[in-house]
Amino acid sequence: MDEMRKKIIIQEINSWKESRMLPEQYCNYLLALYGQGELPPSKSNETASK
């Protein structure tokens, strides 16, 4: 898959996660799928760790 397309998809999934359009578990699964197993840090993870 094209890297630009992956980046756009990942950004869209992150926006779904932040707006709670999909359950967090689904978003995490999709992020792992499109990120090839790497879960990029999200804003919700950063605030939870503080």
N, C-alpha and C positions, 0 to 999 in steps of 0.2 A: 504494500500500500504506500502511496505517496506520503512523504513526511509532512508536507503542508496539510494534507487532508487529515492525517492523524492528529496533528496539532489542533486543528479546528474542532474535530470530534471531541478531543479531550477537554478543550475549553468549554464546549457545550455541555458535556457531562458534569463538569465542575459547577457550571451555572445551575444545572438541574439540582445538584446536590445542595447548593447554597439556598436555593429557593424552595427546596423540599418538594419538588415536582415528582421525584421518585424516592423511594426509601433509600437510606444511606447504604445499606448492604448491596442493593442493586447497582448503585453508582460506583461503589468500591469494586464490584465485580467487573463492570464495564471498563473502569479505569485500568484495572489489572490486565484485562483482555487487550485493550488497545495500547496500553503502555508496555506490553510484553512482559508482564509480571512486576514491573516497577511501579510502585504507587507514589506518584508525586505528592509533595506536601500540599495540603489544602488549607484554606483559611480556618476552617473549623478545627482542624488538628492543631494549628498553631495556638488558637485561643484556649483550647482545652488543656494544653500543656503548661500554660502560664499560671 
